[in-house]
């Protein structure tokens, strides 16, 4: 009986974080692939990794075509959908370099602004 309570809460947490918000840790960083309900304007999340804090802001952009995701890390556009978790350590000095606070802006298509799109059921 008790495994139902403890096990299901963990799966529901993963469902919310990974499937809906689209945040999933991978070997090279944090994969961002949001699948938000149409009524949600976006969200804000904070992720901590190796002493660094990543503030992630996901927002809808009516200028983007359906299925398009744009990601910026500290103001620079990155390719793909993985935010790299870098060591941020200077090899020769062994010291931290750069800021430990990072801003990530993720823009996704605004599904509500796609005028003229319809869904037709097959007969």
FENZIKA-V952403 format. One record per residue. N is the residue number from 0. RES is the residue in one small letter. PSI is psi in radians with two decimals (* if undefined). BURIAL is + if it has 9 or more other ideal C-beta (glycine too) atoms within 8 Angstrom, else -. Layout:
N | RES | PSI | BURIAL
N | RES | PSI | BURIAL
This chain:
0 | x | -0.77 | -
1 | x | -0.42 | -
2 | x | -0.48 | -
3 | x | -0.77 | -
4 | x | -0.84 | -
5 | x | -0.70 | -
6 | x | -0.74 | -
7 | x | -0.56 | -
8 | x | -0.67 | -
9 | x | -0.72 | -
10 | x | -0.65 | -
11 | x | -0.67 | -
12 | x | -0.85 | -
13 | x | -0.68 | +
14 | x | -0.85 | +
15 | x | -0.82 | +
16 | x | -0.83 | +
17 | x | -0.79 | +
18 | x | -0.67 | -
19 | x | -0.98 | +
20 | x | -0.43 | +
21 | x | 0.40 | +
22 | x | 2.11 | +
23 | x | 2.16 | +
24 | x | 2.32 | -
25 | x | 3.07 | -
26 | x | -0.62 | -
27 | x | -0.06 | -
28 | x | -2.44 | +
29 | x | 2.05 | +
30 | x | 2.35 | +
31 | x | 1.96 | +
32 | x | 1.26 | -
33 | x | 2.52 | +
34 | x | 1.17 | -
35 | x | 2.59 | +
36 | x | 2.56 | -
37 | x | -0.53 | -
38 | x | -0.26 | -
39 | x | 2.20 | -
40 | x | -0.34 | -
41 | x | -2.86 | +
42 | x | 2.96 | -
43 | x | 2.36 | -
44 | x | 2.71 | +
45 | x | 2.26 | -
46 | x | 2.31 | +
47 | x | 2.35 | -
48 | x | 2.12 | -
49 | x | 0.76 | -
50 | x | 0.04 | -
51 | x | 2.55 | +
52 | x | 2.20 | +
53 | x | 1.98 | +
54 | x | 2.04 | +
55 | x | 2.15 | +
56 | x | 2.05 | +
57 | x | 2.21 | +
58 | x | 2.69 | +
59 | x | 2.57 | +
60 | x | 2.01 | +
61 | x | -0.26 | -
62 | x | -0.22 | -
63 | x | 2.53 | +
64 | x | 2.73 | -
65 | x | 2.31 | -
66 | x | -0.06 | -
67 | x | 2.39 | -
68 | x | 2.25 | +
69 | x | 2.32 | +
70 | x | 2.31 | +
71 | x | 2.33 | +
72 | x | 2.01 | +
73 | x | 0.70 | -
74 | x | -0.14 | -
75 | x | 2.30 | -
76 | x | 2.36 | -
77 | x | 2.63 | +
78 | x | 2.54 | -
79 | x | -2.88 | -
80 | x | 0.29 | -
81 | x | 2.16 | +
82 | x | 2.02 | +
83 | x | 2.31 | -
84 | x | 1.75 | +
85 | x | 2.79 | -
86 | x | -0.50 | -
87 | x | 0.53 | +
88 | x | 2.32 | -
89 | x | 2.08 | -
90 | x | -0.81 | -
91 | x | -0.56 | -
92 | x | -0.46 | -
93 | x | 0.36 | -
94 | x | 2.71 | -
95 | x | 2.41 | -
96 | x | 2.55 | -
97 | x | -3.10 | -
98 | x | 2.64 | -
99 | x | -0.05 | +
100 | x | 2.20 | -
101 | x | 2.44 | +
102 | x | 2.21 | +
103 | x | 2.15 | +
104 | x | 2.17 | -
105 | x | 2.14 | +
106 | x | 2.28 | +
107 | x | 2.78 | +
108 | x | 2.50 | +
109 | x | 1.78 | +
110 | x | -0.47 | -
111 | x | -0.26 | -
112 | x | 0.11 | -
113 | x | 1.55 | +
114 | x | 2.52 | -
115 | x | -0.09 | -
116 | x | 2.39 | -
117 | x | 2.75 | -
118 | x | 2.15 | -
119 | x | 2.36 | -
120 | x | 2.45 | -
121 | x | 2.54 | -
122 | x | * | -
